[in-house]
Amino acid sequence: MLEAKLFIGGDTVAANNAATYDRLDPITSRVATRASAASTHDAMEAANSAAAAFPAWSGTSADKRAAILSEAADQIIARTDEFKTIMADEIGASEKFAEFNCQVGAKILRHAASMCDQIESFSEIKDEHGRTSMAIRQPAGVVLGIAPWNAPVVLGIRAVALPLACANTVVLKASELCPKTHSLIVETLNEAGLPAGAVNLIINAPEDASAVVEAMVSHDAVRRINFTGSTRVGRRVAEVCAHHLKPCLMELSGKAPLLVLDDANMDEAVKAVAFGAFFNQGQICISTERVIVDRSVADGFMEKLAERAKTITAGDPREGDFQLGSMISREAAVRVKGLVDDAISKGATLVAGGEVDNTIMQPTILDHVNSTMRIYNEESFGPIAVVIRVSGMEEAISVGNDTEYGLAAAVFSRDTERALDVARQLETGICHINGATIQDDPTMPFGGMKASGYGRFGGDAGVHEFTELRWLSVQNGSRDYPI
């Protein structure tokens, strides 16, 4: 059994009154992690700690901040085997997915290190009144990062890396489903040289999540909130932030379309669909949720996709070399199976998979899906390639936009200009040409439109989110005023 405690002020500590809760292994239902269950008092202490550490950390040189973040990146890679073990126990993740998390997480930290010098003065203007005006960026203060379970290393690191690079201090609220994974990230940052209080960790029992989040958002020193998770929970977090007039960055649910136009390279499209729909059991916000295929090429495409699915299997990652692991819970598997059954009952064709054994669901393909089926609109968050056949590019675009979500998309065509024209018409924050919907580049603005949220992680856009933009001026010499 693993143990995960809070991290406040540079120390690993138990929760107030020594409260704990158990995170169960999703496959075996045995206790995977016994975690501290923070109270609102603990949450306020974490925010206090971050506030106390802010003056020193915000005054730390860019070179020093960059060195610490770079060291943390190296340590994430060095501890990959440890992350593999913990992620298998807490969320049923395969080794391939755990390795992917560590590699991308390290990449995010290295990019953050490269951005440490991006909050210097960037403009200076002298006017006719003898006034010199400067537009400057400076750290905002304490940043609250709320990270989910589904890509725990990637999204846990993303919640803290750029805020730290921008000289903010942070409180990471761990997911209740992977507390040890998130605590290992904080432990690694601390060992890389972050000063006490610069990063803090709060873990709470599921039933206390709302109270703990509201307590931290209400804290005077907390100036930014970034949340990654479902649209349902994100709406509640955004309401709390709005009440306290706190800016928040929201990266929420998705229903990513992958459009296969009539001139697409079918082999490449099939590889991208299999990766995008099945990787981590489809439990990624940018997973391929809808495969929109031109009717003229649909039959050939489906043959190739069905053959590809046969080569991919799911199972307990501790009992074999499976490409896919477990779904997050039995309840999640039952919900996704219900979406499959509903679609079949309304005329969809089950091409592959569909089997569920406890929390293990094999890669599943549904053909001839239409808007009468729940899976057409609902985010499945499962290992399902949902195929919708269309006639022509205009219908493909229309179906692609026929959703409340707008996070990621992809378009496959041998004509790049044509594909870019389609991409510009898709209502998503991200779109890839001839590539999978699952991609990550920390230098690029990552975020969604519509019910997939607002704000952007990554690059200059991320610096904008985690800094204050201010106007400072210096009057040189005497000036006349109207009165």
C-alpha positions in Angstrom: 0.0 0.0 0.0 1.3 3.5 -1.0 1.0 6.5 1.3 0.5 10.1 0.2 0.6 13.1 2.5 0.2 16.8 2.2 3.2 19.0 1.4 3.1 22.4 3.1 5.9 24.9 3.7 8.6 22.4 2.5 7.4 19.6 4.8 5.5 16.4 4.3 2.6 16.6 6.8 -0.5 14.7 7.8 -3.9 16.3 7.5 -5.6 18.1 10.3 -6.9 15.5 12.8 -4.8 12.9 10.9 -7.7 12.3 8.5 -7.2 9.9 5.6 -9.1 8.2 2.8 -8.3 5.1 0.7 -7.8 5.2 -3.1 -8.6 1.8 -4.4 -6.9 0.0 -7.2 -9.5 0.2 -10.1 -8.8 -3.4 -11.2 -8.5 -5.3 -7.9 -10.4 -3.0 -5.6 -7.5 -3.4 -3.1 -6.2 -0.3 -1.3 -3.7 1.3 -3.7 -2.9 4.5 -1.7 -3.8 5.7 1.8 -3.9 9.5 1.4 -4.2 12.4 3.8 -7.6 14.0 3.6 -7.1 17.8 3.9 -9.6 20.0 5.7 -10.3 23.6 4.7 -7.9 24.5 7.5 -5.1 22.6 5.7 -6.1 24.2 2.5 -5.7 27.7 4.0 -2.4 26.7 5.5 -1.1 25.7 2.1 -2.2 29.0 0.6 -0.6 30.8 3.6 2.6 28.9 2.9 2.6 29.8 -0.8 1.9 33.5 0.1 4.8 33.6 2.6 7.2 32.1 0.0 6.1 34.5 -2.8 8.4 37.5 -2.0 11.6 35.4 -2.1 10.6 33.2 -5.1 9.4 36.2 -7.1 12.8 37.8 -6.5 14.8 34.7 -7.5 16.7 35.2 -10.7 15.4 33.8 -14.0 18.6 31.7 -14.3 18.1 30.1 -10.9 14.4 29.3 -11.6 15.3 27.8 -14.9 18.0 25.6 -13.3 15.6 24.2 -10.8 12.9 23.4 -13.4 15.5 21.8 -15.7 16.7 19.6 -12.8 13.1 18.6 -12.0 12.7 17.6 -15.7 15.8 15.3 -15.4 14.4 13.8 -12.2 11.0 13.0 -13.7 12.8 11.0 -16.4 15.0 9.3 -13.8 12.0 8.3 -11.8 9.9 6.9 -14.7 9.9 3.4 -13.3 8.5 4.7 -10.0 5.8 6.6 -11.9 5.0 3.4 -13.9 4.3 1.4 -10.7 2.3 4.1 -9.0 0.1 4.9 -12.1 -0.6 1.2 -12.6 -1.8 0.8 -9.0 -3.8 4.1 -8.8 -5.4 4.4 -12.3 -4.6 1.1 -14.1 -2.3 2.8 -16.6 -0.2 0.8 -19.0 3.6 1.2 -19.1 3.5 2.9 -22.4 1.1 5.5 -21.1 3.2 6.1 -18.0 6.3 6.5 -20.1 4.5 8.9 -22.4 3.4 11.0 -19.3 6.9 11.3 -18.0 8.4 12.2 -21.4 5.9 14.9 -22.0 6.0 16.1 -18.4 9.7 16.6 -18.6 9.3 18.4 -21.9 6.8 20.8 -20.2 9.3 21.5 -17.4 12.1 22.2 -19.9 10.0 24.6 -21.9 9.0 26.3 -18.6 12.7 26.7 -17.8 13.2 28.4 -21.2 10.4 30.9 -20.4 11.7 32.1 -17.0 13.1 35.3 -18.6 9.8 36.2 -20.3 8.4 38.5 -17.6 10.8 41.4 -18.1 9.8 44.9 -19.2 8.9 44.6 -22.9 8.0 48.1 -24.0 9.0 51.7 -23.3 7.5 54.8 -24.9 8.3 58.5 -24.4 5.6 61.0 -25.1 5.4 64.8 -25.7 4.8 65.5 -22.0 8.2 64.2 -21.0 6.6 61.0 -19.6 8.2 57.6 -20.1 5.6 54.8 -20.1 6.5 51.1 -19.6 4.3 48.0 -20.1 5.6 45.3 -17.8 4.7 41.8 -16.8 5.2 40.6 -13.2 4.2 37.5 -11.3 0.6 37.4 -10.2 1.1 35.9 -6.7 -0.2 32.5 -5.6 -1.6 30.2 -8.3 -3.9 27.3 -7.5 -3.6 24.4 -9.9 -6.3 21.8 -10.0 -5.2 18.7 -11.9 -7.1 15.6 -13.0 -6.2 11.9 -12.9 -6.4 10.9 -16.6 -2.9 12.1 -17.6 -1.6 12.7 -14.1 2.1 13.5 -14.7 1.5 15.6 -17.8 -1.4 17.6 -16.3 0.0 17.7 -12.8 3.2 19.2 -14.1 1.3 21.6 -16.5 -0.6 22.9 -13.6 2.5 24.2 -11.8 5.5 24.5 -14.3 4.7 27.7 -16.1 3.3 29.4 -13.0 6.6 28.7 -11.3 8.6 29.8 -14.3 6.7 33.1 -14.1 7.9 33.5 -10.5 4.6 32.7 -8.9 4.2 30.2 -6.0 1.7 27.4 -6.3 -0.7 25.1 -4.5 -1.4 21.9 -6.4 -4.7 20.3 -5.6 -4.1 16.6 -6.4 -6.8 14.5 -7.9 -8.5 12.2 -5.4 -7.9 9.3 -7.8 -4.1 9.6 -8.1 -2.9 11.3 -4.9 0.5 9.4 -4.8 1.2 10.2 -8.5 0.7 13.9 -7.9 2.6 13.9 -4.6 5.6 12.4 -6.4 5.6 15.3 -8.8 5.7 17.8 -5.8 8.4 15.7 -4.1 10.5 15.8 -7.3 10.1 19.6 -7.6 11.1 20.0 -4.0 14.2 17.8 -4.4 15.2 19.8 -7.5 15.7 22.8 -5.3 12.5 24.8 -4.9 12.6 26.8 -1.7 10.1 25.9 1.1 6.6 27.0 0.3 7.2 27.7 -3.4 5.2 24.5 -4.2 2.5 23.0 -1.9 0.3 20.0 -2.2 -3.3 19.5 -1.0 -5.0 16.1 -1.1 -8.6 15.8 -0.1 -11.2 13.1 0.2 -13.7 13.1 -2.7 -16.6 14.4 -0.5 -14.5 17.4 0.6 -13.5 18.7 -2.8 -15.9 21.5 -3.2 -15.2 23.0 0.3 -11.4 22.7 -0.1 -11.5 24.4 -3.6 -13.7 27.2 -2.4 -11.5 27.8 0.6 -8.4 28.2 -1.5 -10.1 30.3 -4.2 -11.4 32.7 -1.5 -7.9 33.1 0.0 -6.7 36.7 -0.6 -3.3 35.7 -1.8 -4.6 33.3 -4.5 -4.6 35.3 -7.7 -5.0 32.8 -10.4 -6.7 29.4 -10.7 -6.1 26.9 -13.5 -8.4 23.9 -13.8 -8.2 20.9 -16.0 -11.1 18.5 -15.8 -14.7 17.9 -16.9 -17.0 20.6 -18.1 -19.5 19.7 -15.4 -17.0 20.3 -12.6 -15.4 23.2 -14.4 -18.6 25.1 -14.5 -18.8 24.9 -10.7 -15.2 26.0 -10.3 -15.7 28.9 -12.6 -18.8 30.0 -10.6 -16.7 30.1 -7.4 -13.9 32.0 -9.2 -16.5 34.5 -10.6 -17.9 35.1 -7.1 -14.4 36.1 -5.9 -13.5 37.9 -9.1 -10.5 35.6 -9.6 -9.2 34.9 -13.2 -9.3 31.2 -14.1 -8.0 29.1 -17.0 -10.4 26.3 -17.9 -9.4 23.3 -20.0 -12.4 21.1 -20.0 -14.1 18.2 -21.8 -13.8 17.4 -25.5 -15.5 15.6 -28.4 -12.7 15.7 -30.8 -13.5 15.0 -34.5 -11.0 13.5 -36.9 -12.1 14.2 -40.5 -11.1 11.7 -43.2 -11.6 13.5 -46.6 -11.9 11.6 -49.9 -8.3 12.2 -50.8 -6.8 11.2 -47.4 -3.9 8.8 -47.0 -5.9 6.0 -45.5 -3.0 4.1 -43.8 -1.9 7.3 -42.0 -5.5 8.1 -41.0 -6.1 4.6 -39.6 -2.9 4.8 -37.5 -3.9 8.2 -36.1 -7.5 7.1 -35.3 -6.2 3.9 -33.5 -3.8 6.0 -31.4 -6.2 8.9 -30.8 -9.3 6.8 -30.0 -7.7 3.9 -28.0 -4.6 5.3 -26.2 -5.2 5.3 -22.4 -8.5 3.7 -23.1 -9.8 7.0 -24.7 -9.5 8.7 -21.3 -7.9 11.9 -22.6 -9.6 15.2 -23.2 -8.2 15.3 -26.8 -9.0 11.7 -27.6 -10.5 11.1 -31.0 -14.2 10.9 -30.1 -15.7 11.0 -33.6 -14.2 9.7 -36.9 -16.0 11.6 -39.8 -15.3 9.7 -43.0 -16.3 10.6 -46.6 -18.7 7.9 -47.9 -16.7 7.4 -51.0 -13.8 5.9 -49.1 -15.5 4.7 -45.9 -15.7 1.0 -46.7 -12.0 0.7 -47.4 -11.1 2.8 -44.4 -13.3 0.6 -42.1 -11.5 -2.6 -43.3 -8.1 -1.1 -42.4 -9.3 0.2 -39.1 -10.9 -3.1 -38.1 -7.6 -4.9 -38.9 -5.6 -2.3 -36.8 -7.9 -2.8 -33.8 -7.2 -6.5 -33.8 -3.6 -5.8 -33.0 -4.3 -3.8 -29.8 -5.3 -5.4 -26.5 -6.2 -4.1 -23.1 -5.4 -5.8 -19.8 -3.9 -5.5 -16.3 -0.6 -3.8 -17.0 1.0 -5.8 -14.1 0.1 -9.1 -15.7 1.3 -8.7 -19.3 2.7 -6.4 -22.0 -0.6 -4.8 -22.9 -0.8 -1.7 -25.0 -3.8 -0.5 -23.0 -4.6 -0.8 -19.3 -7.7 -0.3 -17.3 -10.5 2.2 -17.3 -10.6 4.4 -14.2 -13.5 2.5 -12.5 -16.1 -0.2 -13.0 -18.7 2.6 -13.1 -16.9 4.2 -16.0 -16.7 1.0 -17.9 -20.4 0.3 -17.4 -21.3 3.8 -18.5 -19.3 3.5 -21.7 -20.8 0.0 -22.4 -24.2 1.6 -22.0 -23.3 4.1 -24.8 -22.2 1.3 -27.1 -25.4 -0.7 -26.4 -27.6 2.4 -27.0 -25.9 3.0 -30.3 -26.3 -0.6 -31.5 -30.0 -0.6 -30.5 -30.5 2.5 -32.7 -28.8 1.0 -35.8 -25.0 1.4 -35.3 -22.8 -1.5 -36.4 -20.4 -3.1 -33.9 -17.2 -3.6 -36.0 -14.8 -4.6 -33.3 -14.5 -5.0 -29.5 -17.4 -4.1 -27.2 -16.3 -6.6 -24.5 -16.0 -5.4 -20.9 -14.4 -7.4 -18.1 -14.6 -5.5 -14.9 -12.7 -2.4 -15.7 -11.0 -3.7 -18.8 -12.6 -2.7 -22.1 -11.2 -3.9 -25.5 -10.8 -1.4 -28.3 -14.2 -0.9 -29.8 -15.4 0.4 -33.3 -18.9 1.6 -34.0 -19.9 2.3 -37.6 -23.0 4.1 -39.0 -23.4 6.3 -35.9 -25.9 9.1 -36.2 -27.3 12.0 -34.1 -30.1 9.9 -32.6 -27.5 8.0 -30.5 -26.2 9.2 -27.1 -22.6 8.6 -28.1 -23.0 11.1 -31.0 -23.2 14.0 -28.4 -21.9 12.7 -25.1 -18.2 12.5 -24.4 -17.5 8.8 -24.2 -14.1 8.9 -22.4 -13.7 5.3 -23.4 -11.7 3.2 -26.0 -14.2 3.7 -28.9 -13.8 4.8 -32.5 -17.2 6.2 -33.4 -17.5 6.4 -37.2 -19.9 8.8 -38.9 -20.2 8.7 -42.7 -20.7 11.9 -44.6 -21.0 13.1 -48.2 -18.5 15.7 -49.0 -16.4 18.3 -47.3 -19.2 20.7 -46.3 -21.1 18.0 -44.4 -17.9 16.8 -42.8 -17.3 20.4 -41.4 -21.0 20.6 -40.3 -20.8 17.3 -38.4 -17.4 18.2 -37.0 -19.0 21.4 -35.5 -22.2 19.7 -34.3 -21.2 19.5 -30.7 -21.1 21.8 -27.7 -17.4 21.1 -27.3 -14.4 22.6 -29.1 -11.1 21.4 -27.9 -9.1 19.5 -30.5 -9.6 18.2 -34.1 -7.7 16.7 -37.0 -8.1 16.7 -40.8 -6.6 14.1 -43.2 -6.2 15.1 -46.8 -3.3 14.9 -49.3 -4.2 18.5 -50.3 -2.7 20.6 -47.4 -4.3 23.9 -48.5 -7.7 22.2 -48.7 -7.2 20.7 -45.2 -6.1 24.0 -43.8 -9.3 25.6 -45.2 -11.3 22.9 -43.4 -9.3 23.4 -40.2 -10.1 27.2 -40.2 -13.8 26.4 -40.3 -13.7 23.9 -37.4 -14.7 25.4 -34.0 -11.9 24.1 -31.9 -8.9 25.6 -30.2 -6.6 23.1 -31.7 -6.5 21.3 -35.1 -3.9 19.1 -36.7 -3.4 18.3 -40.4 -2.6 14.7 -41.1 -1.8 14.0 -37.5 -3.6 12.5 -34.5 -5.8 14.6 -32.2 -3.6 13.6 -29.3 -0.5 15.8 -29.5 1.3 18.1 -27.1 3.7 20.9 -27.7 4.3 23.1 -24.6 5.4 26.0 -26.8 1.9 26.2 -28.4 -1.3 27.7 -27.0 -3.3 24.7 -25.7 -7.0 25.2 -24.9 -10.5 25.1 -26.2 -13.6 26.9 -27.3 -17.3 26.7 -26.5 -17.9 24.2 -23.6 -14.3 23.0 -23.7 -13.2 26.1 -21.8 -11.2 29.3 -22.2 -7.7 30.5 -21.7 -4.5 28.9 -23.0 -1.6 26.9 -21.5 1.7 27.0 -23.2 4.2 29.5 -24.7 3.6 33.2 -24.6 -0.1 32.6 -24.1 0.6 30.8 -20.9 2.8 33.7 -19.7 -0.1 36.0 -20.3 -2.3 33.8 -18.1 0.0 33.7 -15.1 1.3 37.2 -15.0 -0.1 40.7 -14.3 0.3 43.2 -17.2 0.9 46.7 -15.8 1.5 50.2 -17.0 4.2 52.1 -15.1 5.3 55.6 -16.0 8.0 58.1 -15.0 7.5 61.8 -15.4 10.7 63.5 -16.5 10.8 67.2 -15.5 7.9 69.6 -15.0 4.5 69.1 -16.6 1.5 71.4 -17.0 -2.0 70.2 -16.1 -5.4 71.6 -17.1 -6.2 72.9 -13.6 
